[in-house]
Amino acid sequence: MFFDTNDINVKILSSLELNWEKRNDYSDIRPYHAISFRIKGGATFRHQKGQLNVKTGDIVFVPALYPYNLISDREHLFVIHFITDAP
């Protein structure tokens, strides 16, 4: 599929390197998208439509306005938070 990137605007809000031990957190509705790359560890995203299991080396996209519960053991990852006007 081809698309013209001149029609897409992306604004990066933050880029973070995150490390944590075991966690069980709820992420409420956020006004921005997130894309993360797991350097080490794994997690389970539980959401309205089921769950997604991720592991070392996975890239995950979480759209804006999408609440979820994150259950994980020790993790190391990079994440970028951004907004876009792309459809």
FENGI-V840172 format. One record per helix or strand of 3 or more residues. SS is the DSSP state (hx for helix, st for strand). FROM is the first residue (numbers start at 1). TO is the last residue. If there is no record, write none. Layout:
# FENGI-V840172
SS;FROM;TO
SS;FROM;TO
This chain:
# FENGI-V840172
hx;5;7
st;10;20
st;23;27
st;33;40
st;43;47
st;50;54
st;59;62
st;68;72
st;75;84
